[in-house]
Amino acid sequence: MLYAAPAVLLTSVFFLVPLLGTVWTSLRKQPLYGPSTFIGIENYINALHDPMFWSAVWFTFRFMLVTLGVGTVLSFLLALLVSQPRRGVGFFRIAFFLPVTMGYASAGFLWYYMLDGRVGVINDLIVRLGISLDPIAWLSDAKTSFWAIALLTIWKSAGFAMVIFLIGIQAIPKDLFEAFHVDGASRLQTIRLLVIPLLRNNIALVVILGVVGGMLTFDQFFTMTKGGPSGTTMTAVYSLYANAFTFQKLGYGSALSVILLGMLAIVSAIQLYFFRSKP
């Protein structure tokens, strides 16, 4: 018990206490400044009928599916690419992982200026190559802003998942690869019948982290679009942030955060059950 005491203390101080405080705040009509009033579950009832919040949840879910699906496949392919001991592989491992070391806020500002219609290097390259006569307003249109930020998110997170897959690939005994080679299996068959089944736990970890991270997406949208244009890129976390600090409805924003936490807990439990239900 003594060995677990520091962990229990840290969890209590940095998770349980703030969580209880958030739940208590969610039961009150509490502006950002001034006195508050206890209103019970009224904030939760209002949240159930809030189209802006549920639209943000649906947008976040779609964004998570796109970035998780494309990012997982890309990360796996990158891991296969750098798993073989060949000349220069160390350089590529570092290059693919390097974006992970950058925070989402910093990456968002970087991509914001890269996509800028006046000084952005991407628009300048597109015009010079003749792909488009005029600069593209990447972040002013709902469709292009979605894919631009999705591309940023994949670029930023792919290296982390690549490392998880790479660890799993390198843990596979070389004898198994040699046995498949002797049996005449092609490279694709080896990946499909040997590598992917043995990376099941690694895939589960990548998916669980990707779902949680995708549903909590905030920084890149805050720095690049501020939820625009016209709220079309507002995520669930951005919605509760806007309610709590922009509209100064701290109690209502707390209620939205508790609802989002409950949704994440349910989704994570389903994922854990799904990945553990098979041998």
C-alpha positions, 0 to 999 in steps of 0.5 A, a space after each residue: 500500500 505504501 508503494 501505491 500511496 504516491 500514485 493514489 495521492 497524485 491521482 486524487 490531487 490532479 484528477 479526482 479533486 478537479 473532477 468533483 469540482 467540475 461536477 459540482 460546478 456543472 450543477 450550478 448557474 455560475 458565470 465566469 465572474 460573480 455569484 452562482 446559483 444551484 440549479 441541479 441538473 438543468 445544465 444537463 437538460 439544456 445540453 441534451 437540447 443544444 444543437 450547437 454542442 451535438 453538431 460539434 460532437 458529430 463533427 469531432 467524431 467524423 474528424 476522429 474517424 478520418 485522422 485515425 483511419 488514415 493515420 493508422 494505415 500511414 503509421 503502419 506503412 512507415 513502420 514497415 518502411 523503417 523496420 529493415 536495417 538498411 542504409 540511412 534508416 536512422 535518419 528516416 526514423 528521426 524525420 518521421 518522428 520529429 513532428 511529434 516533438 512539436 506541440 499542436 499549438 505550435 504546429 497549428 501556427 506553422 501550418 496556418 502561415 504555410 496555408 495563408 493566401 498571401 504569404 503561405 508557401 503552399 499557395 505560392 507553390 500551387 500558383 507557380 506550378 499552375 495548379 491554380 491561378 489564384 491562391 486557395 483560401 484553405 481555412 475559409 471554406 468548411 471543406 478545405 479547412 477540414 482536410 487541411 487540419 486533418 492533414 496537419 493532425 496526421 502529419 503531427 501524430 503519425 510518428 508516434 503510432 509509427 514507433 508503437 508499430 515499430 516496437 511490435 515489428 522488431 519484437 517478432 522473432 526472425 525465425 518466424 519471418 524465415 519460416 514464412 520465406 521458406 514456405 514461399 510466402 510473399 511480402 504481402 502474405 507475410 504482413 497479412 498473416 504474420 505481422 498484423 496478427 502479432 501486432 494486435 495489442 499494438 494496434 489496440 493501443 494506437 486505436 484507443 489513444 487515437 480515439 481519445 486524442 481525436 475526441 479531445 481535439 482542440 489546439 489546432 482548431 483554436 490556432 487555425 480556424 477558431 471554430 470557423 467559418 461559421 462554426 463549421 469546424 467547432 469540435 466538442 472541446 472547443 464548444 465547451 471552451 466557448 461556452 465556459 470562457 467566451 459566453 462566460 457560462 462556466 456551469 454549462 461548460 462544466 456540464 458539457 465537459 462531464 458529458 464528454 468525459 462520460 462519452 469517452 469512458 463509454 467508448 473506451 470501455 467498448 474498445 477495451 472489451 472488443 480488443 480483449 474479447 478475442 484470443 
